Amino acid sequence: MSSASNTLENTFQNVGNEIRSRVSNIASKVQSEARVATGAVRDTLEQQREFAAEKLGKAGEKATHLIRRYPIPVIAAAIAVGFVIGRIRR
């Protein structure tokens, strides 16, 4: 019985080692894919930040140009918007 017991114990150890090895391989692959995904997300966010900064910069320049070109109508519009917001909040 000792021989059968040793064979069974060795089989269980081999199965356990195989499971550990496969789990380790899977974990390694998951880490690698997570790094790739993190890099892709980082790159996309950086591109979006640059795009937004560019668009906001252009919008600011346009707003400044309009305010300088039409100061009285802009002031009147700001007062009107403030009045409407004040009425809505009551």
CYANA upper distance limits for C-alpha pairs under 8 A (distance plus 0.5 A):
  1 MET  CA      5 SER  CA      6.51
  2 SER  CA      6 ASN  CA      6.55
  3 SER  CA      7 THR  CA      6.63
  4 ALA  CA      8 LEU  CA      6.60
  5 SER  CA      9 GLU  CA      6.57
  6 ASN  CA     10 ASN  CA      6.51
  7 THR  CA     11 THR  CA      6.61
  8 LEU  CA     12 PHE  CA      6.72
  9 GLU  CA     13 GLN  CA      6.66
 10 ASN  CA     14 ASN  CA      6.54
 11 THR  CA     15 VAL  CA      6.62
 12 PHE  CA     16 GLY  CA      6.51
 13 GLN  CA     17 ASN  CA      6.53
 14 ASN  CA     18 GLU  CA      6.57
 15 VAL  CA     19 ILE  CA      6.64
 16 GLY  CA     20 ARG  CA      6.65
 17 ASN  CA     21 SER  CA      6.57
 18 GLU  CA     22 ARG  CA      6.66
 19 ILE  CA     23 VAL  CA      6.53
 20 ARG  CA     24 SER  CA      6.50
 21 SER  CA     25 ASN  CA      6.69
 22 ARG  CA     26 ILE  CA      6.62
 23 VAL  CA     27 ALA  CA      6.55
 24 SER  CA     28 SER  CA      6.60
 25 ASN  CA     29 LYS  CA      6.72
 26 ILE  CA     30 VAL  CA      6.60
 27 ALA  CA     31 GLN  CA      6.65
 28 SER  CA     32 SER  CA      6.73
 29 LYS  CA     33 GLU  CA      6.63
 30 VAL  CA     34 ALA  CA      6.48
 31 GLN  CA     35 ARG  CA      6.72
 32 SER  CA     36 VAL  CA      6.90
 33 GLU  CA     37 ALA  CA      6.58
 34 ALA  CA     38 THR  CA      6.45
 35 ARG  CA     39 GLY  CA      6.64
 36 VAL  CA     40 ALA  CA      6.74
 37 ALA  CA     41 VAL  CA      6.64
 38 THR  CA     42 ARG  CA      6.55
 39 GLY  CA     43 ASP  CA      6.60
 40 ALA  CA     44 THR  CA      6.64
 41 VAL  CA     45 LEU  CA      6.58
 42 ARG  CA     46 GLU  CA      6.66
 43 ASP  CA     47 GLN  CA      6.72
 44 THR  CA     48 GLN  CA      6.68
 45 LEU  CA     49 ARG  CA      6.55
 46 GLU  CA     50 GLU  CA      6.69
 47 GLN  CA     51 PHE  CA      6.63
 48 GLN  CA     52 ALA  CA      6.54
 49 ARG  CA     53 ALA  CA      6.54
 50 GLU  CA     54 GLU  CA      6.63
 51 PHE  CA     55 LYS  CA      6.69
 52 ALA  CA     56 LEU  CA      6.43
 53 ALA  CA     57 GLY  CA      6.46
 54 GLU  CA     58 LYS  CA      6.78
 55 LYS  CA     59 ALA  CA      6.62
 56 LEU  CA     60 GLY  CA      6.51
 57 GLY  CA     61 GLU  CA      6.75
 58 LYS  CA     62 LYS  CA      6.71
 59 ALA  CA     63 ALA  CA      6.58
 60 GLY  CA     64 THR  CA      6.58
 61 GLU  CA     65 HIS  CA      6.65
 62 LYS  CA     66 LEU  CA      6.70
 63 ALA  CA     67 ILE  CA      6.63
 64 THR  CA     68 ARG  CA      6.68
 65 HIS  CA     69 ARG  CA      6.54
 66 LEU  CA     70 TYR  CA      6.28
 66 LEU  CA     71 PRO  CA      8.15
 66 LEU  CA     74 VAL  CA      8.48
 67 ILE  CA     71 PRO  CA      5.49
 67 ILE  CA     74 VAL  CA      6.65
 70 TYR  CA     74 VAL  CA      6.75
 71 PRO  CA     75 ILE  CA      6.68
 72 ILE  CA     76 ALA  CA      6.70
 73 PRO  CA     77 ALA  CA      6.54
 74 VAL  CA     78 ALA  CA      6.64
 75 ILE  CA     79 ILE  CA      6.73
 76 ALA  CA     80 ALA  CA      6.68
 77 ALA  CA     81 VAL  CA      6.59
 78 ALA  CA     82 GLY  CA      6.59
 79 ILE  CA     83 PHE  CA      6.60
 80 ALA  CA     84 VAL  CA      6.72
 81 VAL  CA     85 ILE  CA      6.65
 82 GLY  CA     86 GLY  CA      6.54
 83 PHE  CA     87 ARG  CA      6.71
 84 VAL  CA     88 ILE  CA      6.67
 85 ILE  CA     89 ARG  CA      6.73
 86 GLY  CA     90 ARG  CA      7.17
